[in-house]
Amino acid sequence: GISFGLGLKYNAPVNLRFDDTNPAKEEQEYVDAIKNDIAWLGYTWANECYSSDYFQQLYDWAVLLIKDGKAYVDSQTSEEMRIQKGTPTEAGTNSPFRNRSVEENLSLFQDMKDGKFKEGEHVL
């Protein structure tokens, strides 16, 4: 919504980007429905993009973040992560996996890319 509004305000082109983290599982029907709804609202996009088109670049950036100590592989369940985040009035706590070595994180991240774990078993 915001991008289209700004595009209209400044008469600038707007891209339609799908965050297709797993394009093999994406339903074309779902993509078509979104495109139809946006067109129905009267918007025309300049380019249609998919996150998966940039997978290697995104992966390379993630590796750089790991090497810089700004990202790590977390192995908690989603419930454990939710609890550890804290609340607006209560501070969160660090993940027990926060201090993994760069080497271990890089190895785990490569194994994630190679599909060696169940979906959601590890996250970056």
Biopython code that builds the backbone (N, CA, C, O; Angstrom):
import numpy as np
from Bio.PDB.StructureBuilder import StructureBuilder

atoms = [
    (1, "GLY", "N", (0.800, -1.182, 0.000)),
    (1, "GLY", "CA", (0.000, 0.000, 0.000)),
    (1, "GLY", "C", (0.850, 1.256, 0.000)),
    (1, "GLY", "O", (0.609, 2.151, -0.809)),
    (2, "ILE", "N", (1.833, 1.353, 0.876)),
    (2, "ILE", "CA", (2.644, 2.563, 1.006)),
    (2, "ILE", "C", (3.411, 2.824, -0.281)),
    (2, "ILE", "O", (3.448, 3.961, -0.751)),
    (3, "SER", "N", (4.026, 1.792, -0.865)),
    (3, "SER", "CA", (4.815, 1.975, -2.079)),
    (3, "SER", "C", (3.964, 2.504, -3.214)),
    (3, "SER", "O", (4.379, 3.411, -3.936)),
    (4, "PHE", "N", (2.757, 1.935, -3.379)),
    (4, "PHE", "CA", (1.890, 2.400, -4.452)),
    (4, "PHE", "C", (1.488, 3.845, -4.222)),
    (4, "PHE", "O", (1.468, 4.647, -5.156)),
    (5, "GLY", "N", (1.165, 4.181, -2.971)),
    (5, "GLY", "CA", (0.789, 5.557, -2.652)),
    (5, "GLY", "C", (1.912, 6.528, -2.941)),
    (5, "GLY", "O", (1.674, 7.595, -3.508)),
    (6, "LEU", "N", (3.126, 6.183, -2.565)),
    (6, "LEU", "CA", (4.276, 7.049, -2.831)),
    (6, "LEU", "C", (4.563, 7.130, -4.320)),
    (6, "LEU", "O", (4.945, 8.182, -4.832)),
    (7, "GLY", "N", (4.374, 6.008, -5.015)),
    (7, "GLY", "CA", (4.582, 6.007, -6.457)),
    (7, "GLY", "C", (3.629, 6.966, -7.143)),
    (7, "GLY", "O", (4.023, 7.694, -8.054)),
    (8, "LEU", "N", (2.377, 6.969, -6.709)),
    (8, "LEU", "CA", (1.399, 7.897, -7.278)),
    (8, "LEU", "C", (1.736, 9.339, -6.920)),
    (8, "LEU", "O", (1.675, 10.234, -7.764)),
    (9, "LYS", "N", (2.092, 9.551, -5.654)),
    (9, "LYS", "CA", (2.387, 10.906, -5.190)),
    (9, "LYS", "C", (3.541, 11.526, -5.966)),
    (9, "LYS", "O", (3.484, 12.698, -6.340)),
    (10, "TYR", "N", (4.581, 10.748, -6.205)),
    (10, "TYR", "CA", (5.784, 11.270, -6.849)),
    (10, "TYR", "C", (5.880, 10.889, -8.332)),
    (10, "TYR", "O", (6.900, 11.131, -8.978)),
    (11, "ASN", "N", (4.806, 10.289, -8.864)),
    (11, "ASN", "CA", (4.777, 9.866, -10.257)),
    (11, "ASN", "C", (6.013, 9.022, -10.588)),
    (11, "ASN", "O", (6.677, 9.240, -11.601)),
    (12, "ALA", "N", (6.300, 8.068, -9.723)),
    (12, "ALA", "CA", (7.480, 7.217, -9.866)),
    (12, "ALA", "C", (7.042, 5.770, -10.113)),
    (12, "ALA", "O", (5.974, 5.361, -9.657)),
    (13, "PRO", "N", (7.851, 5.005, -10.822)),
    (13, "PRO", "CA", (7.498, 3.597, -11.049)),
    (13, "PRO", "C", (7.542, 2.801, -9.742)),
    (13, "PRO", "O", (8.337, 3.088, -8.847)),
    (14, "VAL", "N", (6.677, 1.807, -9.658)),
    (14, "VAL", "CA", (6.590, 0.950, -8.469)),
    (14, "VAL", "C", (6.728, -0.499, -8.930)),
    (14, "VAL", "O", (6.124, -0.909, -9.922)),
    (15, "ASN", "N", (7.524, -1.258, -8.200)),
    (15, "ASN", "CA", (7.679, -2.681, -8.500)),
    (15, "ASN", "C", (6.700, -3.494, -7.667)),
    (15, "ASN", "O", (6.372, -3.136, -6.536)),
    (16, "LEU", "N", (6.246, -4.586, -8.245)),
    (16, "LEU", "CA", (5.438, -5.565, -7.524)),
    (16, "LEU", "C", (6.377, -6.708, -7.185)),
    (16, "LEU", "O", (6.827, -7.430, -8.075)),
    (17, "ARG", "N", (6.679, -6.880, -5.888)),
    (17, "ARG", "CA", (7.650, -7.894, -5.476)),
    (17, "ARG", "C", (6.975, -8.946, -4.626)),
    (17, "ARG", "O", (6.271, -8.631, -3.667)),
    (18, "PHE", "N", (7.193, -10.191, -4.983)),
    (18, "PHE", "CA", (6.677, -11.320, -4.224)),
    (18, "PHE", "C", (7.820, -11.910, -3.406)),
    (18, "PHE", "O", (8.888, -12.210, -3.941)),
    (19, "ASP", "N", (7.590, -12.072, -2.120)),
    (19, "ASP", "CA", (8.584, -12.692, -1.240)),
    (19, "ASP", "C", (8.376, -14.202, -1.267)),
    (19, "ASP", "O", (7.909, -14.797, -0.297)),
    (20, "ASP", "N", (8.725, -14.797, -2.375)),
    (20, "ASP", "CA", (8.534, -16.231, -2.590)),
    (20, "ASP", "C", (9.728, -16.993, -2.023)),
    (20, "ASP", "O", (10.632, -17.390, -2.759)),
    (21, "THR", "N", (9.719, -17.188, -0.725)),
    (21, "THR", "CA", (10.861, -17.830, -0.079)),
    (21, "THR", "C", (11.022, -19.282, -0.517)),
    (21, "THR", "O", (12.113, -19.844, -0.418)),
    (22, "ASN", "N", (9.947, -19.886, -0.999)),
    (22, "ASN", "CA", (10.034, -21.250, -1.512)),
    (22, "ASN", "C", (9.187, -21.324, -2.778)),
    (22, "ASN", "O", (8.043, -21.777, -2.739)),
    (23, "PRO", "N", (9.755, -20.874, -3.912)),
    (23, "PRO", "CA", (8.952, -20.779, -5.132)),
    (23, "PRO", "C", (8.369, -22.108, -5.597)),
    (23, "PRO", "O", (7.352, -22.127, -6.289)),
    (24, "ALA", "N", (9.000, -23.219, -5.226)),
    (24, "ALA", "CA", (8.466, -24.523, -5.633)),
    (24, "ALA", "C", (7.104, -24.789, -5.003)),
    (24, "ALA", "O", (6.304, -25.547, -5.551)),
    (25, "LYS", "N", (6.839, -24.174, -3.862)),
    (25, "LYS", "CA", (5.568, -24.378, -3.161)),
    (25, "LYS", "C", (4.547, -23.289, -3.447)),
    (25, "LYS", "O", (3.387, -23.407, -3.052)),
    (26, "GLU", "N", (4.968, -22.222, -4.135)),
    (26, "GLU", "CA", (4.052, -21.117, -4.416)),
    (26, "GLU", "C", (2.991, -21.570, -5.410)),
    (26, "GLU", "O", (3.287, -22.263, -6.383)),
    (27, "GLU", "N", (1.777, -21.178, -5.155)),
    (27, "GLU", "CA", (0.674, -21.478, -6.054)),
    (27, "GLU", "C", (0.501, -20.320, -7.031)),
    (27, "GLU", "O", (0.378, -19.168, -6.615)),
    (28, "GLN", "N", (0.490, -20.615, -8.307)),
    (28, "GLN", "CA", (0.283, -19.572, -9.308)),
    (28, "GLN", "C", (-1.057, -18.883, -9.087)),
    (28, "GLN", "O", (-1.198, -17.686, -9.340)),
    (29, "GLU", "N", (-2.033, -19.641, -8.616)),
    (29, "GLU", "CA", (-3.350, -19.086, -8.334)),
    (29, "GLU", "C", (-3.262, -17.957, -7.302)),
    (29, "GLU", "O", (-3.951, -16.943, -7.419)),
    (30, "TYR", "N", (-2.406, -18.145, -6.291)),
    (30, "TYR", "CA", (-2.199, -17.144, -5.242)),
    (30, "TYR", "C", (-1.579, -15.875, -5.830)),
    (30, "TYR", "O", (-2.027, -14.766, -5.538)),
    (31, "VAL", "N", (-0.552, -16.043, -6.656)),
    (31, "VAL", "CA", (0.120, -14.913, -7.289)),
    (31, "VAL", "C", (-0.853, -14.163, -8.193)),
    (31, "VAL", "O", (-0.917, -12.934, -8.170)),
    (32, "ASP", "N", (-1.611, -14.921, -8.993)),
    (32, "ASP", "CA", (-2.571, -14.299, -9.907)),
    (32, "ASP", "C", (-3.643, -13.526, -9.147)),
    (32, "ASP", "O", (-4.054, -12.451, -9.584)),
    (33, "ALA", "N", (-4.099, -14.056, -8.021)),
    (33, "ALA", "CA", (-5.133, -13.380, -7.227)),
    (33, "ALA", "C", (-4.617, -12.040, -6.696)),
    (33, "ALA", "O", (-5.346, -11.048, -6.710)),
    (34, "ILE", "N", (-3.383, -12.007, -6.236)),
    (34, "ILE", "CA", (-2.799, -10.754, -5.737)),
    (34, "ILE", "C", (-2.681, -9.751, -6.880)),
    (34, "ILE", "O", (-3.043, -8.585, -6.723)),
    (35, "LYS", "N", (-2.181, -10.195, -8.021)),
    (35, "LYS", "CA", (-2.038, -9.303, -9.167)),
    (35, "LYS", "C", (-3.404, -8.757, -9.605)),
    (35, "LYS", "O", (-3.532, -7.569, -9.904)),
    (36, "ASN", "N", (-4.413, -9.620, -9.642)),
    (36, "ASN", "CA", (-5.754, -9.181, -10.026)),
    (36, "ASN", "C", (-6.308, -8.163, -9.037)),
    (36, "ASN", "O", (-6.922, -7.174, -9.438)),
    (37, "ASP", "N", (-6.092, -8.402, -7.747)),
    (37, "ASP", "CA", (-6.591, -7.469, -6.726)),
    (37, "ASP", "C", (-5.918, -6.102, -6.843)),
    (37, "ASP", "O", (-6.578, -5.069, -6.727)),
    (38, "ILE", "N", (-4.618, -6.098, -7.071)),
    (38, "ILE", "CA", (-3.891, -4.832, -7.189)),
    (38, "ILE", "C", (-4.337, -4.081, -8.448)),
    (38, "ILE", "O", (-4.518, -2.863, -8.421)),
    (39, "ALA", "N", (-4.508, -4.811, -9.539)),
    (39, "ALA", "CA", (-4.989, -4.185, -10.771)),
    (39, "ALA", "C", (-6.406, -3.639, -10.567)),
    (39, "ALA", "O", (-6.732, -2.555, -11.050)),
    (40, "TRP", "N", (-7.239, -4.390, -9.857)),
    (40, "TRP", "CA", (-8.608, -3.955, -9.578)),
    (40, "TRP", "C", (-8.618, -2.637, -8.803)),
    (40, "TRP", "O", (-9.511, -1.809, -8.985)),
    (41, "LEU", "N", (-7.628, -2.451, -7.944)),
    (41, "LEU", "CA", (-7.521, -1.205, -7.183)),
    (41, "LEU", "C", (-7.054, -0.039, -8.064)),
    (41, "LEU", "O", (-7.049, 1.112, -7.628)),
    (42, "GLY", "N", (-6.667, -0.343, -9.284)),
    (42, "GLY", "CA", (-6.286, 0.718, -10.209)),
    (42, "GLY", "C", (-4.799, 0.984, -10.301)),
    (42, "GLY", "O", (-4.385, 1.983, -10.889)),
    (43, "TYR", "N", (-3.997, 0.115, -9.733)),
    (43, "TYR", "CA", (-2.543, 0.312, -9.753)),
    (43, "TYR", "C", (-1.911, -0.480, -10.884)),
    (43, "TYR", "O", (-2.336, -1.589, -11.207)),
    (44, "THR", "N", (-0.904, 0.105, -11.465)),
    (44, "THR", "CA", (-0.113, -0.565, -12.490)),
    (44, "THR", "C", (1.333, -0.547, -12.014)),
    (44, "THR", "O", (1.860, 0.503, -11.644)),
    (45, "TRP", "N", (1.963, -1.697, -12.025)),
    (45, "TRP", "CA", (3.351, -1.770, -11.561)),
    (45, "TRP", "C", (4.284, -1.766, -12.761)),
    (45, "TRP", "O", (3.924, -2.185, -13.862)),
    (46, "ALA", "N", (5.500, -1.277, -12.510)),
    (46, "ALA", "CA", (6.503, -1.177, -13.572)),
    (46, "ALA", "C", (7.163, -2.523, -13.835)),
    (46, "ALA", "O", (7.341, -2.922, -14.986)),
    (47, "ASN", "N", (7.523, -3.214, -12.773)),
    (47, "ASN", "CA", (8.224, -4.494, -12.888)),
    (47, "ASN", "C", (7.643, -5.481, -11.895)),
    (47, "ASN", "O", (7.218, -5.105, -10.803)),
    (48, "GLU", "N", (7.629, -6.736, -12.280)),
    (48, "GLU", "CA", (7.203, -7.815, -11.384)),
    (48, "GLU", "C", (8.465, -8.563, -10.960)),
    (48, "GLU", "O", (9.198, -9.083, -11.802)),
    (49, "CYS", "N", (8.713, -8.613, -9.661)),
    (49, "CYS", "CA", (9.944, -9.200, -9.142)),
    (49, "CYS", "C", (9.629, -10.299, -8.136)),
    (49, "CYS", "O", (8.563, -10.310, -7.520)),
    (50, "TYR", "N", (10.555, -11.204, -7.982)),
    (50, "TYR", "CA", (10.432, -12.299, -7.025)),
    (50, "TYR", "C", (11.729, -12.365, -6.220)),
    (50, "TYR", "O", (12.822, -12.321, -6.785)),
    (51, "SER", "N", (11.602, -12.472, -4.905)),
    (51, "SER", "CA", (12.795, -12.542, -4.050)),
    (51, "SER", "C", (13.722, -13.673, -4.477)),
    (51, "SER", "O", (14.944, -13.546, -4.398)),
    (52, "SER", "N", (13.139, -14.779, -4.928)),
    (52, "SER", "CA", (13.963, -15.924, -5.313)),
    (52, "SER", "C", (14.886, -15.600, -6.491)),
    (52, "SER", "O", (15.902, -16.268, -6.679)),
    (53, "ASP", "N", (14.539, -14.577, -7.287)),
    (53, "ASP", "CA", (15.416, -14.167, -8.385)),
    (53, "ASP", "C", (16.750, -13.633, -7.862)),
    (53, "ASP", "O", (17.740, -13.586, -8.592)),
    (54, "TYR", "N", (16.764, -13.238, -6.602)),
    (54, "TYR", "CA", (17.955, -12.635, -5.998)),
    (54, "TYR", "C", (18.525, -13.515, -4.893)),
    (54, "TYR", "O", (19.252, -13.041, -4.020)),
    (55, "PHE", "N", (18.186, -14.807, -4.939)),
    (55, "PHE", "CA", (18.574, -15.697, -3.845)),
    (55, "PHE", "C", (20.071, -15.659, -3.569)),
    (55, "PHE", "O", (20.479, -15.521, -2.416)),
    (56, "GLN", "N", (20.891, -15.778, -4.600)),
    (56, "GLN", "CA", (22.336, -15.829, -4.372)),
    (56, "GLN", "C", (22.840, -14.541, -3.726)),
    (56, "GLN", "O", (23.679, -14.592, -2.826)),
    (57, "GLN", "N", (22.340, -13.387, -4.174)),
    (57, "GLN", "CA", (22.765, -12.109, -3.580)),
    (57, "GLN", "C", (22.323, -12.041, -2.121)),
    (57, "GLN", "O", (23.101, -11.623, -1.264)),
    (58, "LEU", "N", (21.100, -12.442, -1.828)),
    (58, "LEU", "CA", (20.610, -12.428, -0.449)),
    (58, "LEU", "C", (21.417, -13.388, 0.420)),
    (58, "LEU", "O", (21.747, -13.079, 1.565)),
    (59, "TYR", "N", (21.730, -14.555, -0.139)),
    (59, "TYR", "CA", (22.537, -15.536, 0.589)),
    (59, "TYR", "C", (23.932, -14.972, 0.872)),
    (59, "TYR", "O", (24.443, -15.102, 1.985)),
    (60, "ASP", "N", (24.542, -14.352, -0.129)),
    (60, "ASP", "CA", (25.879, -13.778, 0.048)),
    (60, "ASP", "C", (25.873, -12.686, 1.122)),
    (60, "ASP", "O", (26.805, -12.592, 1.920)),
    (61, "TRP", "N", (24.825, -11.867, 1.137)),
    (61, "TRP", "CA", (24.725, -10.840, 2.176)),
    (61, "TRP", "C", (24.579, -11.472, 3.556)),
    (61, "TRP", "O", (25.153, -10.988, 4.531)),
    (62, "ALA", "N", (23.814, -12.547, 3.634)),
    (62, "ALA", "CA", (23.654, -13.232, 4.918)),
    (62, "ALA", "C", (25.004, -13.767, 5.405)),
    (62, "ALA", "O", (25.317, -13.668, 6.591)),
    (63, "VAL", "N", (25.800, -14.330, 4.500)),
    (63, "VAL", "CA", (27.136, -14.820, 4.860)),
    (63, "VAL", "C", (27.994, -13.672, 5.384)),
    (63, "VAL", "O", (28.705, -13.827, 6.377)),
    (64, "LEU", "N", (27.927, -12.514, 4.713)),
    (64, "LEU", "CA", (28.688, -11.351, 5.192)),
    (64, "LEU", "C", (28.239, -10.934, 6.592)),
    (64, "LEU", "O", (29.073, -10.602, 7.436)),
    (65, "LEU", "N", (26.934, -10.948, 6.843)),
    (65, "LEU", "CA", (26.430, -10.597, 8.176)),
    (65, "LEU", "C", (26.934, -11.580, 9.228)),
    (65, "LEU", "O", (27.285, -11.178, 10.337)),
    (66, "ILE", "N", (26.971, -12.865, 8.882)),
    (66, "ILE", "CA", (27.502, -13.870, 9.817)),
    (66, "ILE", "C", (28.981, -13.588, 10.089)),
    (66, "ILE", "O", (29.415, -13.585, 11.242)),
    (67, "LYS", "N", (29.744, -13.353, 9.035)),
    (67, "LYS", "CA", (31.187, -13.101, 9.189)),
    (67, "LYS", "C", (31.451, -11.846, 10.008)),
    (67, "LYS", "O", (32.452, -11.771, 10.720)),
    (68, "ASP", "N", (30.556, -10.853, 9.913)),
    (68, "ASP", "CA", (30.700, -9.612, 10.681)),
    (68, "ASP", "C", (30.142, -9.731, 12.093)),
    (68, "ASP", "O", (30.182, -8.764, 12.854)),
    (69, "GLY", "N", (29.619, -10.911, 12.455)),
    (69, "GLY", "CA", (29.054, -11.104, 13.784)),
    (69, "GLY", "C", (27.708, -10.427, 13.976)),
    (69, "GLY", "O", (27.293, -10.192, 15.111)),
    (70, "LYS", "N", (27.022, -10.108, 12.891)),
    (70, "LYS", "CA", (25.735, -9.414, 12.973)),
    (70, "LYS", "C", (24.552, -10.340, 12.726)),
    (70, "LYS", "O", (23.403, -9.899, 12.773)),
    (71, "ALA", "N", (24.816, -11.617, 12.464)),
    (71, "ALA", "CA", (23.759, -12.612, 12.268)),
    (71, "ALA", "C", (24.289, -13.948, 12.774)),
    (71, "ALA", "O", (25.494, -14.199, 12.780)),
    (72, "TYR", "N", (23.363, -14.791, 13.196)),
    (72, "TYR", "CA", (23.731, -16.122, 13.680)),
    (72, "TYR", "C", (22.586, -17.083, 13.415)),
    (72, "TYR", "O", (21.447, -16.667, 13.201)),
    (73, "VAL", "N", (22.896, -18.369, 13.431)),
    (73, "VAL", "CA", (21.882, -19.398, 13.249)),
    (73, "VAL", "C", (21.308, -19.738, 14.617)),
    (73, "VAL", "O", (22.038, -20.110, 15.537)),
    (74, "ASP", "N", (20.002, -19.607, 14.737)),
    (74, "ASP", "CA", (19.315, -19.904, 15.995)),
    (74, "ASP", "C", (18.611, -21.248, 15.844)),
    (74, "ASP", "O", (18.031, -21.536, 14.797)),
    (75, "SER", "N", (18.662, -22.056, 16.874)),
    (75, "SER", "CA", (18.091, -23.399, 16.820)),
    (75, "SER", "C", (16.964, -23.594, 17.827)),
    (75, "SER", "O", (16.630, -24.724, 18.185)),
    (76, "GLN", "N", (16.387, -22.501, 18.275)),
    (76, "GLN", "CA", (15.264, -22.597, 19.207)),
    (76, "GLN", "C", (13.970, -22.851, 18.434)),
    (76, "GLN", "O", (13.886, -22.612, 17.229)),
    (77, "THR", "N", (12.977, -23.336, 19.155)),
    (77, "THR", "CA", (11.650, -23.461, 18.564)),
    (77, "THR", "C", (11.043, -22.067, 18.471)),
    (77, "THR", "O", (11.504, -21.141, 19.139)),
    (78, "SER", "N", (10.024, -21.916, 17.656)),
    (78, "SER", "CA", (9.376, -20.606, 17.531)),
    (78, "SER", "C", (8.784, -20.178, 18.871)),
    (78, "SER", "O", (8.770, -18.987, 19.183)),
    (79, "GLU", "N", (8.303, -21.115, 19.658)),
    (79, "GLU", "CA", (7.763, -20.787, 20.988)),
    (79, "GLU", "C", (8.874, -20.281, 21.906)),
    (79, "GLU", "O", (8.677, -19.308, 22.634)),
    (80, "GLU", "N", (10.024, -20.923, 21.878)),
    (80, "GLU", "CA", (11.155, -20.469, 22.698)),
    (80, "GLU", "C", (11.599, -19.069, 22.284)),
    (80, "GLU", "O", (11.909, -18.232, 23.132)),
    (81, "MET", "N", (11.627, -18.824, 20.989)),
    (81, "MET", "CA", (12.014, -17.490, 20.506)),
    (81, "MET", "C", (10.995, -16.441, 20.939)),
    (81, "MET", "O", (11.362, -15.331, 21.327)),
    (82, "ARG", "N", (9.720, -16.797, 20.869)),
    (82, "ARG", "CA", (8.675, -15.858, 21.265)),
    (82, "ARG", "C", (8.836, -15.464, 22.725)),
    (82, "ARG", "O", (8.718, -14.287, 23.066)),
    (83, "ILE", "N", (9.100, -16.422, 23.578)),
    (83, "ILE", "CA", (9.268, -16.157, 25.012)),
    (83, "ILE", "C", (10.507, -15.303, 25.260)),
    (83, "ILE", "O", (10.477, -14.387, 26.082)),
    (84, "GLN", "N", (11.577, -15.595, 24.567)),
    (84, "GLN", "CA", (12.839, -14.891, 24.795)),
    (84, "GLN", "C", (12.803, -13.442, 24.319)),
    (84, "GLN", "O", (13.608, -12.630, 24.773)),
    (85, "LYS", "N", (11.877, -13.097, 23.404)),
    (85, "LYS", "CA", (11.818, -11.734, 22.861)),
    (85, "LYS", "C", (11.438, -10.701, 23.914)),
    (85, "LYS", "O", (11.792, -9.529, 23.779)),
    (86, "GLY", "N", (10.738, -11.105, 24.939)),
    (86, "GLY", "CA", (10.314, -10.147, 25.950)),
    (86, "GLY", "C", (9.041, -9.436, 25.527)),
    (86, "GLY", "O", (8.366, -9.848, 24.584)),
    (87, "THR", "N", (8.729, -8.376, 26.228)),
    (87, "THR", "CA", (7.517, -7.593, 25.971)),
    (87, "THR", "C", (7.887, -6.113, 25.996)),
    (87, "THR", "O", (9.032, -5.768, 26.288)),
    (88, "PRO", "N", (6.938, -5.240, 25.695)),
    (88, "PRO", "CA", (7.253, -3.800, 25.780)),
    (88, "PRO", "C", (7.683, -3.356, 27.178)),
    (88, "PRO", "O", (8.372, -2.346, 27.320)),
    (89, "THR", "N", (7.289, -4.091, 28.196)),
    (89, "THR", "CA", (7.647, -3.698, 29.564)),
    (89, "THR", "C", (8.676, -4.630, 30.211)),
    (89, "THR", "O", (9.134, -4.373, 31.324)),
    (90, "GLU", "N", (9.039, -5.712, 29.513)),
    (90, "GLU", "CA", (9.977, -6.687, 30.076)),
    (90, "GLU", "C", (11.070, -6.985, 29.050)),
    (90, "GLU", "O", (10.780, -7.341, 27.908)),
    (91, "ALA", "N", (12.320, -6.838, 29.466)),
    (91, "ALA", "CA", (13.454, -7.062, 28.558)),
    (91, "ALA", "C", (13.509, -8.508, 28.100)),
    (91, "ALA", "O", (13.177, -9.429, 28.846)),
    (92, "GLY", "N", (13.930, -8.686, 26.872)),
    (92, "GLY", "CA", (14.119, -10.032, 26.352)),
    (92, "GLY", "C", (15.444, -10.608, 26.815)),
    (92, "GLY", "O", (16.228, -9.941, 27.490)),
    (93, "THR", "N", (15.679, -11.843, 26.445)),
    (93, "THR", "CA", (16.940, -12.501, 26.796)),
    (93, "THR", "C", (17.609, -12.998, 25.516)),
    (93, "THR", "O", (16.939, -13.285, 24.524)),
    (94, "ASN", "N", (18.928, -13.096, 25.553)),
    (94, "ASN", "CA", (19.663, -13.595, 24.395)),
    (94, "ASN", "C", (19.389, -15.069, 24.184)),
    (94, "ASN", "O", (19.158, -15.821, 25.132)),
    (95, "SER", "N", (19.418, -15.461, 22.942)),
    (95, "SER", "CA", (19.303, -16.870, 22.591)),
    (95, "SER", "C", (20.515, -17.609, 23.136)),
    (95, "SER", "O", (21.611, -17.051, 23.169)),
    (96, "PRO", "N", (20.339, -18.851, 23.563)),
    (96, "PRO", "CA", (21.505, -19.635, 23.987)),
    (96, "PRO", "C", (22.451, -19.925, 22.821)),
    (96, "PRO", "O", (23.574, -20.382, 23.035)),
    (97, "PHE", "N", (22.003, -19.661, 21.587)),
    (97, "PHE", "CA", (22.830, -19.909, 20.401)),
    (97, "PHE", "C", (23.466, -18.634, 19.862)),
    (97, "PHE", "O", (24.128, -18.655, 18.824)),
    (98, "ARG", "N", (23.265, -17.531, 20.563)),
    (98, "ARG", "CA", (23.732, -16.217, 20.122)),
    (98, "ARG", "C", (25.253, -16.149, 19.968)),
    (98, "ARG", "O", (25.757, -15.401, 19.131)),
    (99, "ASN", "N", (25.972, -16.912, 20.757)),
    (99, "ASN", "CA", (27.436, -16.813, 20.762)),
    (99, "ASN", "C", (28.132, -17.957, 20.035)),
    (99, "ASN", "O", (29.297, -18.250, 20.308)),
    (100, "ARG", "N", (27.432, -18.598, 19.122)),
    (100, "ARG", "CA", (28.102, -19.609, 18.304)),
    (100, "ARG", "C", (29.235, -18.937, 17.525)),
    (100, "ARG", "O", (29.168, -17.747, 17.218)),
    (101, "SER", "N", (30.265, -19.705, 17.212)),
    (101, "SER", "CA", (31.385, -19.149, 16.454)),
    (101, "SER", "C", (30.952, -18.859, 15.014)),
    (101, "SER", "O", (29.988, -19.435, 14.511)),
    (102, "VAL", "N", (31.678, -17.967, 14.377)),
    (102, "VAL", "CA", (31.415, -17.653, 12.975)),
    (102, "VAL", "C", (31.492, -18.927, 12.139)),
    (102, "VAL", "O", (30.655, -19.157, 11.266)),
    (103, "GLU", "N", (32.488, -19.742, 12.408)),
    (103, "GLU", "CA", (32.683, -20.975, 11.638)),
    (103, "GLU", "C", (31.491, -21.905, 11.792)),
    (103, "GLU", "O", (31.017, -22.471, 10.807)),
    (104, "GLU", "N", (30.999, -22.072, 13.020)),
    (104, "GLU", "CA", (29.846, -22.957, 13.245)),
    (104, "GLU", "C", (28.601, -22.395, 12.564)),
    (104, "GLU", "O", (27.829, -23.141, 11.962)),
    (105, "ASN", "N", (28.407, -21.079, 12.659)),
    (105, "ASN", "CA", (27.267, -20.457, 11.993)),
    (105, "ASN", "C", (27.337, -20.636, 10.478)),
    (105, "ASN", "O", (26.331, -20.954, 9.843)),
    (106, "LEU", "N", (28.516, -20.433, 9.899)),
    (106, "LEU", "CA", (28.660, -20.592, 8.457)),
    (106, "LEU", "C", (28.376, -22.028, 8.027)),
    (106, "LEU", "O", (27.736, -22.259, 7.001)),
    (107, "SER", "N", (28.851, -22.988, 8.809)),
    (107, "SER", "CA", (28.618, -24.391, 8.503)),
    (107, "SER", "C", (27.127, -24.732, 8.580)),
    (107, "SER", "O", (26.585, -25.382, 7.686)),
    (108, "LEU", "N", (26.475, -24.290, 9.651)),
    (108, "LEU", "CA", (25.046, -24.548, 9.806)),
    (108, "LEU", "C", (24.238, -23.865, 8.700)),
    (108, "LEU", "O", (23.286, -24.442, 8.175)),
    (109, "PHE", "N", (24.623, -22.636, 8.351)),
    (109, "PHE", "CA", (23.899, -21.905, 7.320)),
    (109, "PHE", "C", (24.038, -22.608, 5.971)),
    (109, "PHE", "O", (23.069, -22.696, 5.216)),
    (110, "GLN", "N", (25.222, -23.103, 5.667)),
    (110, "GLN", "CA", (25.419, -23.868, 4.424)),
    (110, "GLN", "C", (24.552, -25.126, 4.439)),
    (110, "GLN", "O", (23.931, -25.471, 3.433)),
    (111, "ASP", "N", (24.513, -25.808, 5.583)),
    (111, "ASP", "CA", (23.681, -27.011, 5.695)),
    (111, "ASP", "C", (22.198, -26.672, 5.540)),
    (111, "ASP", "O", (21.435, -27.466, 4.989)),
    (112, "MET", "N", (21.787, -25.495, 6.025)),
    (112, "MET", "CA", (20.399, -25.045, 5.827)),
    (112, "MET", "C", (20.137, -24.883, 4.334)),
    (112, "MET", "O", (19.112, -25.337, 3.825)),
    (113, "LYS", "N", (21.061, -24.237, 3.640)),
    (113, "LYS", "CA", (20.914, -24.016, 2.201)),
    (113, "LYS", "C", (20.833, -25.347, 1.466)),
    (113, "LYS", "O", (20.082, -25.489, 0.501)),
    (114, "ASP", "N", (21.608, -26.314, 1.929)),
    (114, "ASP", "CA", (21.667, -27.624, 1.275)),
    (114, "ASP", "C", (20.499, -28.532, 1.664)),
    (114, "ASP", "O", (20.424, -29.674, 1.213)),
    (115, "GLY", "N", (19.583, -28.025, 2.504)),
    (115, "GLY", "CA", (18.387, -28.789, 2.868)),
    (115, "GLY", "C", (18.636, -29.937, 3.824)),
    (115, "GLY", "O", (17.898, -30.922, 3.810)),
    (116, "LYS", "N", (19.662, -29.828, 4.654)),
    (116, "LYS", "CA", (20.000, -30.918, 5.567)),
    (116, "LYS", "C", (19.170, -30.917, 6.848)),
    (116, "LYS", "O", (19.302, -31.824, 7.669)),
    (117, "PHE", "N", (18.327, -29.922, 7.025)),
    (117, "PHE", "CA", (17.495, -29.830, 8.232)),
    (117, "PHE", "C", (16.034, -29.723, 7.834)),
    (117, "PHE", "O", (15.700, -29.354, 6.709)),
    (118, "LYS", "N", (15.172, -30.055, 8.788)),
    (118, "LYS", "CA", (13.731, -29.868, 8.578)),
    (118, "LYS", "C", (13.451, -28.360, 8.539)),
    (118, "LYS", "O", (14.168, -27.568, 9.151)),
    (119, "GLU", "N", (12.406, -27.985, 7.814)),
    (119, "GLU", "CA", (12.017, -26.582, 7.734)),
    (119, "GLU", "C", (11.738, -26.025, 9.128)),
    (119, "GLU", "O", (10.963, -26.604, 9.890)),
    (120, "GLY", "N", (12.370, -24.902, 9.456)),
    (120, "GLY", "CA", (12.163, -24.262, 10.755)),
    (120, "GLY", "C", (13.046, -24.804, 11.866)),
    (120, "GLY", "O", (13.020, -24.272, 12.976)),
    (121, "GLU", "N", (13.820, -25.835, 11.605)),
    (121, "GLU", "CA", (14.699, -26.399, 12.649)),
    (121, "GLU", "C", (15.765, -25.393, 13.064)),
    (121, "GLU", "O", (16.150, -25.322, 14.231)),
    (122, "HIS", "N", (16.234, -24.620, 12.094)),
    (122, "HIS", "CA", (17.195, -23.546, 12.335)),
    (122, "HIS", "C", (16.736, -22.329, 11.539)),
    (122, "HIS", "O", (16.135, -22.463, 10.474)),
    (123, "VAL", "N", (17.023, -21.149, 12.061)),
    (123, "VAL", "CA", (16.722, -19.906, 11.347)),
    (123, "VAL", "C", (17.912, -18.973, 11.477)),
    (123, "VAL", "O", (18.690, -19.064, 12.426)),
    (124, "LEU", "N", (18.043, -18.075, 10.511)),
    (124, "LEU", "CA", (19.122, -17.093, 10.584)),
    (124, "LEU", "C", (18.588, -15.847, 11.255)),
    (124, "LEU", "O", (19.324, -14.875, 11.428)),
]
sb = StructureBuilder()
sb.init_structure("model")
sb.init_model(0)
sb.init_chain("A")
sb.init_seg("    ")
for serial, (resi, resn, name, xyz) in enumerate(atoms, 1):
    if name == "N":
        sb.init_residue(resn, " ", resi, " ")
    sb.init_atom(name, np.array(xyz, "f"), 0.0, 1.0, " ", f" {name:<3s}", serial, name[0])
structure = sb.get_structure()
